[in-house]
Amino acid sequence: MSFRAMVVILPSFLGLGPAKRHLISWRQVVRAGWLVLTGIIWALASLPAVCVAVETEATPGTNTFPTVPEVLGGQTFKSYTEQDIYFLRSIHDRYHDHWSDLLEANLTLNDFVVSPEKQLRFVNELGEAMRGRNDLPACTNLALITSDPTFYANTNVSRPEIIEAAAKALIRIGPAGRQALVSTFTQSHYRIDPASLEVLADAIGEERPDDPRLVTALAATAFDFSTTNGAFYPHCAMVAVKNLLWLTNGPAAVQAHLKIEECLNNPGRFQSVVDGIAAAQAKELSANLAAVEPEVKARLAALATSPGGYRDDLSELENRIKKALKELGNSNVTN
């Protein structure tokens, strides 16, 4: 049995005052008890991953947070990760009154800023612990990371790894998690911080869940969202298209926009669309690109005596279509 599951927590040693709730690491508490018993100072490499809310010197009958040995119940584990996941599931299943407190204690802005490694591990383990359980409190707390600008657009730190992990955890938890992730894709978010939307899009592309709501969210990011002056973020659009094409019904969603009129109306945005198609190696759309290319060429010829930004965008679109068709192995490229 792991010694971490055997050591008795000693709240009095920690100097915690009566009737006062503290948010402390349960591993840190166990480690502190071990120090009392052995006097050994442990390396920082084993810093805690999970925080629990501990009620000290509580009167009998109060709803106190269970001790670590009580939760683990003498179980043995192959790794700390396995132990953490068991701990989370046990709190959720057997001590559910404390579940929300546990989530709120660990998914804080402070940890996002000053303890990113600890929060990243917690997010990853939470996603695994709640995989397929569609747990609403977990979704609500994880969604803060993906949808609250104090997290994703924090002016002091950038934590794309935590944002990505939160998105993947939401996907794994179930439909409620995926809905929370869909709600993150808004024009407001796009205007505040498009880079974090790219992180979320990549997470969706890696997980590839079969959910039409995510298809709609990525399509809106690629084709509809704009800045306050009507512009768009080219790289964000490209990333959205690339990951959209890896989802079920994603190619059909992109194909619906590959119409001559739409391409000619916004050649700048469609440069990014074409780049996304090439990045995803979506060969099923090469015929659509081949159909658009001569129309772009004809419009360029019609504007031969009318130079300007629009014609420049058309010319660049033609170049990118030709390049994409070659990368996709389509020989129907006009000269």
C-alpha positions as CSV (number, residue, x, y, z in Angstrom):
1,M,0.0,0.0,0.0
2,S,1.3,3.5,-0.8
3,F,2.4,5.3,2.3
4,R,0.5,8.3,1.1
5,A,-2.7,6.5,1.8
6,M,-1.6,5.3,5.2
7,V,-0.4,8.5,6.9
8,V,-3.0,10.1,9.2
9,I,-3.6,13.8,8.5
10,L,-2.7,16.0,11.4
11,P,-4.6,19.3,11.1
12,S,-3.3,20.6,14.4
13,F,0.3,20.3,13.1
14,L,-0.6,22.5,10.2
15,G,-1.6,25.3,12.5
16,L,-5.1,25.6,11.1
17,G,-7.4,27.6,13.4
18,P,-10.8,26.5,14.7
19,A,-14.0,26.8,12.6
20,K,-12.0,28.1,9.6
21,R,-12.1,26.6,6.2
22,H,-8.7,26.4,4.3
23,L,-8.0,25.2,0.8
24,I,-4.9,23.1,1.0
25,S,-3.4,20.3,-1.0
26,W,-4.3,16.9,0.2
27,R,-1.0,15.5,-1.0
28,Q,0.7,18.4,0.8
29,V,-1.2,17.5,4.0
30,V,-0.2,13.8,3.7
31,R,3.4,14.8,3.0
32,A,3.4,17.1,6.0
33,G,2.3,14.2,8.2
34,W,5.1,12.1,6.8
35,L,7.6,14.8,7.6
36,V,6.5,14.7,11.2
37,L,7.0,10.9,11.3
38,T,10.3,10.7,9.5
39,G,11.8,14.2,9.3
40,I,12.6,13.8,5.6
41,I,12.2,16.8,3.3
42,W,10.7,15.8,0.0
43,A,11.7,17.1,-3.4
44,L,9.6,19.8,-5.1
45,A,9.1,17.4,-8.0
46,S,6.3,15.7,-6.2
47,L,4.2,18.8,-5.7
48,P,0.5,18.1,-5.3
49,A,-2.0,17.9,-8.1
50,V,-5.3,18.0,-6.2
51,C,-6.5,20.4,-3.6
52,V,-9.3,19.6,-1.1
53,A,-11.2,21.8,1.3
54,V,-10.5,20.8,4.9
55,E,-12.6,21.8,7.8
56,T,-10.5,21.8,11.0
57,E,-11.5,21.3,14.6
58,A,-15.1,20.8,13.5
59,T,-17.7,19.9,16.1
60,P,-19.2,16.4,15.8
61,G,-21.9,16.1,13.2
62,T,-20.6,18.8,10.9
63,N,-20.2,18.1,7.2
64,T,-16.4,17.9,7.1
65,F,-14.3,17.0,4.1
66,P,-13.3,13.3,4.3
67,T,-9.7,12.5,5.1
68,V,-7.4,11.1,2.4
69,P,-7.2,7.6,4.0
70,E,-11.0,7.6,4.3
71,V,-11.4,8.3,0.6
72,L,-8.7,5.9,-0.6
73,G,-9.9,3.1,1.7
74,G,-6.7,1.1,1.6
75,Q,-6.5,0.9,-2.2
76,T,-3.2,0.5,-3.9
77,F,-2.3,2.3,-7.1
78,K,0.3,1.9,-9.9
79,S,0.8,5.7,-10.2
80,Y,-0.1,9.0,-8.6
81,T,-2.3,9.7,-11.6
82,E,-4.3,6.5,-11.0
83,Q,-4.6,7.5,-7.4
84,D,-5.8,11.0,-8.2
85,I,-8.4,9.8,-10.6
86,Y,-9.7,7.3,-8.0
87,F,-9.8,10.1,-5.5
88,L,-11.8,12.3,-7.8
89,R,-14.3,9.6,-8.7
90,S,-14.7,8.7,-5.0
91,I,-15.5,12.3,-4.0
92,H,-18.0,12.5,-6.8
93,D,-19.6,9.2,-6.1
94,R,-19.5,8.9,-2.3
95,Y,-19.0,12.4,-1.0
96,H,-21.0,14.3,-3.6
97,D,-21.8,17.2,-1.2
98,H,-18.1,18.2,-1.4
99,W,-17.8,17.8,-5.2
100,S,-18.4,21.4,-6.1
101,D,-16.1,22.7,-3.4
102,L,-13.3,20.4,-4.6
103,L,-13.7,21.7,-8.2
104,E,-13.9,25.4,-7.2
105,A,-10.8,24.9,-5.0
106,N,-8.7,23.6,-7.9
107,L,-10.0,25.5,-10.9
108,T,-9.1,28.9,-9.8
109,L,-7.6,31.9,-11.6
110,N,-4.8,32.0,-9.0
111,D,-3.7,28.5,-9.9
112,F,-4.0,29.3,-13.6
113,V,-1.5,32.1,-13.0
114,V,0.9,30.9,-10.3
115,S,0.5,27.1,-10.3
116,P,-0.1,26.1,-14.0
117,E,1.6,22.7,-13.7
118,K,-0.7,21.7,-10.8
119,Q,-3.8,23.0,-12.5
120,L,-2.9,21.3,-15.8
121,R,-2.6,18.0,-14.1
122,F,-5.9,18.5,-12.2
123,V,-7.7,19.3,-15.5
124,N,-6.3,16.3,-17.3
125,E,-7.2,14.0,-14.4
126,L,-10.7,15.5,-14.0
127,G,-11.4,14.9,-17.7
128,E,-10.4,11.3,-17.3
129,A,-12.2,10.8,-14.0
130,M,-15.5,12.2,-15.4
131,R,-15.1,10.7,-18.9
132,G,-18.6,9.9,-20.2
133,R,-20.3,10.9,-17.0
134,N,-21.7,14.2,-18.3
135,D,-21.1,15.9,-15.0
136,L,-22.6,19.4,-15.0
137,P,-20.5,20.9,-12.1
138,A,-17.3,19.7,-13.7
139,C,-18.4,21.2,-17.0
140,T,-19.4,24.5,-15.4
141,N,-16.0,24.9,-13.7
142,L,-13.9,23.8,-16.7
143,A,-15.9,26.2,-19.0
144,L,-14.5,29.1,-16.9
145,I,-11.1,28.4,-18.4
146,T,-12.3,28.3,-22.0
147,S,-14.9,31.0,-21.9
148,D,-13.9,33.6,-19.2
149,P,-11.5,36.2,-20.6
150,T,-9.8,36.6,-17.3
151,F,-8.4,33.1,-18.1
152,Y,-8.1,32.8,-21.9
153,A,-7.1,36.5,-22.4
154,N,-5.2,37.0,-19.2
155,T,-2.9,40.0,-19.6
156,N,-0.2,38.6,-17.3
157,V,0.2,35.0,-18.5
158,S,-0.6,32.8,-21.4
159,R,-1.6,29.2,-20.7
160,P,-2.6,27.6,-24.0
161,E,-1.8,24.1,-22.6
162,I,-4.4,24.5,-19.8
163,I,-7.0,25.9,-22.2
164,E,-6.4,23.0,-24.6
165,A,-6.6,20.5,-21.7
166,A,-9.9,22.0,-20.5
167,A,-11.4,21.8,-24.0
168,K,-10.4,18.1,-24.3
169,A,-11.8,17.4,-20.8
170,L,-15.1,19.0,-21.7
171,I,-15.3,16.9,-24.9
172,R,-14.6,13.7,-22.9
173,I,-17.1,14.4,-20.2
174,G,-20.0,14.2,-22.6
175,P,-22.8,16.2,-24.3
176,A,-22.9,18.8,-21.5
177,G,-19.2,19.4,-21.8
178,R,-19.4,19.7,-25.6
179,Q,-22.2,22.2,-25.3
180,A,-20.2,24.3,-22.9
181,L,-17.3,24.2,-25.4
182,V,-19.7,25.2,-28.2
183,S,-20.8,28.2,-26.1
184,T,-17.2,29.4,-26.0
185,F,-17.2,30.0,-29.8
186,T,-18.7,33.5,-29.9
187,Q,-17.9,36.6,-31.9
188,S,-17.0,38.4,-28.7
189,H,-14.4,35.7,-27.9
190,Y,-13.1,36.0,-31.5
191,R,-12.7,39.7,-31.1
192,I,-11.0,39.5,-27.7
193,D,-8.5,36.7,-28.3
194,P,-8.6,34.7,-31.6
195,A,-5.5,32.8,-30.6
196,S,-7.3,31.0,-27.8
197,L,-10.0,30.0,-30.2
198,E,-7.3,28.5,-32.4
199,V,-6.2,26.4,-29.3
200,L,-9.8,25.2,-28.8
201,A,-10.2,24.4,-32.5
202,D,-7.0,22.3,-32.4
203,A,-8.2,20.5,-29.4
204,I,-11.5,19.6,-31.2
205,G,-9.5,18.5,-34.2
206,E,-7.4,16.2,-32.1
207,E,-10.3,14.7,-30.2
208,R,-12.6,14.6,-33.3
209,P,-15.9,14.2,-31.5
210,D,-19.0,13.3,-33.6
211,D,-21.1,16.4,-32.6
212,P,-22.8,18.6,-35.2
213,R,-22.8,21.5,-32.7
214,L,-19.0,21.7,-32.9
215,V,-19.2,21.6,-36.7
216,T,-21.4,24.6,-36.5
217,A,-19.1,26.4,-34.1
218,L,-16.0,25.9,-36.2
219,A,-17.8,26.9,-39.4
220,A,-18.9,30.1,-37.8
221,T,-15.4,30.8,-36.8
222,A,-14.1,30.2,-40.3
223,F,-16.8,31.9,-42.4
224,D,-18.8,34.3,-40.2
225,F,-16.9,35.9,-37.3
226,S,-15.4,39.3,-37.9
227,T,-13.8,42.2,-36.1
228,T,-15.6,45.4,-35.3
229,N,-14.5,46.9,-38.6
230,G,-15.6,43.9,-40.7
231,A,-12.1,42.3,-41.0
232,F,-11.1,38.8,-40.0
233,Y,-8.2,36.9,-38.6
234,P,-6.6,34.9,-41.4
235,H,-4.7,32.4,-39.3
236,C,-7.7,31.7,-37.0
237,A,-9.9,31.1,-40.1
238,M,-7.3,28.7,-41.5
239,V,-7.1,26.7,-38.2
240,A,-10.8,26.6,-37.9
241,V,-11.2,25.2,-41.5
242,K,-8.4,22.6,-41.0
243,N,-9.9,21.2,-37.8
244,L,-13.5,21.4,-39.2
245,L,-12.5,19.2,-42.0
246,W,-11.4,16.4,-39.6
247,L,-14.9,16.2,-38.1
248,T,-17.8,14.1,-39.3
249,N,-19.8,16.3,-41.8
250,G,-17.0,18.9,-41.6
251,P,-16.1,18.6,-45.3
252,A,-19.8,19.1,-46.2
253,A,-19.9,22.2,-44.1
254,V,-16.9,23.7,-45.9
255,Q,-18.2,22.6,-49.3
256,A,-21.4,24.5,-48.7
257,H,-19.3,27.7,-48.7
258,L,-17.2,26.9,-51.7
259,K,-19.5,28.7,-54.1
260,I,-18.2,31.0,-56.8
261,E,-20.1,34.1,-55.6
262,E,-19.0,33.7,-52.0
263,C,-15.4,33.2,-53.0
264,L,-15.4,36.2,-55.3
265,N,-17.2,38.4,-52.6
266,N,-14.5,37.8,-50.0
267,P,-11.3,36.6,-51.7
268,G,-9.2,37.5,-48.7
269,R,-11.0,35.2,-46.3
270,F,-11.1,32.4,-48.9
271,Q,-7.3,32.5,-49.1
272,S,-7.4,31.2,-45.5
273,V,-10.1,28.7,-46.4
274,V,-8.0,27.3,-49.2
275,D,-4.9,27.1,-46.9
276,G,-7.1,25.2,-44.4
277,I,-8.2,22.7,-47.0
278,A,-4.6,22.1,-48.0
279,A,-3.4,21.7,-44.4
280,A,-6.1,19.1,-43.8
281,Q,-5.3,17.3,-47.0
282,A,-9.0,17.3,-47.8
283,K,-8.7,15.8,-51.3
284,E,-12.4,15.4,-51.5
285,L,-12.7,19.1,-52.0
286,S,-10.1,19.4,-54.8
287,A,-12.9,19.3,-57.4
288,N,-14.6,22.3,-55.8
289,L,-11.3,24.2,-55.8
290,A,-10.7,23.3,-59.4
291,A,-14.2,24.6,-60.3
292,V,-13.5,28.0,-58.5
293,E,-10.1,28.6,-60.0
294,P,-11.1,29.4,-63.6
295,E,-13.8,31.8,-62.3
296,V,-11.2,33.7,-60.2
297,K,-9.0,33.8,-63.3
298,A,-11.8,35.2,-65.4
299,R,-12.6,37.9,-62.8
300,L,-8.9,38.9,-62.7
301,A,-8.9,39.3,-66.5
302,A,-12.0,41.5,-66.3
303,L,-10.2,43.7,-63.7
304,A,-7.0,43.9,-65.7
305,T,-7.3,47.7,-66.0
306,S,-8.6,48.2,-62.4
307,P,-5.8,47.6,-60.0
308,G,-6.5,47.7,-56.2
309,G,-6.7,45.8,-53.0
310,Y,-9.6,43.6,-54.2
311,R,-7.8,42.5,-57.4
312,D,-4.7,41.8,-55.3
313,D,-6.7,39.5,-53.1
314,L,-8.1,37.8,-56.1
315,S,-4.7,37.3,-57.5
316,E,-3.4,35.8,-54.2
317,L,-6.5,33.6,-54.0
318,E,-5.7,32.2,-57.5
319,N,-2.1,31.5,-56.5
320,R,-3.2,29.7,-53.3
321,I,-5.8,27.6,-55.2
322,K,-3.2,26.5,-57.7
323,K,-0.8,25.6,-54.9
324,A,-3.4,23.7,-53.0
325,L,-4.5,21.7,-56.0
326,K,-0.9,20.6,-56.6
327,E,-0.6,19.6,-52.9
328,L,-3.8,17.7,-53.1
329,G,-2.7,15.9,-56.3
330,N,-5.2,17.5,-58.6
331,S,-3.9,18.0,-62.2
332,N,-6.8,20.3,-63.3
333,V,-4.8,23.5,-62.8
334,T,-5.0,26.2,-65.5
335,N,-2.0,28.1,-66.6
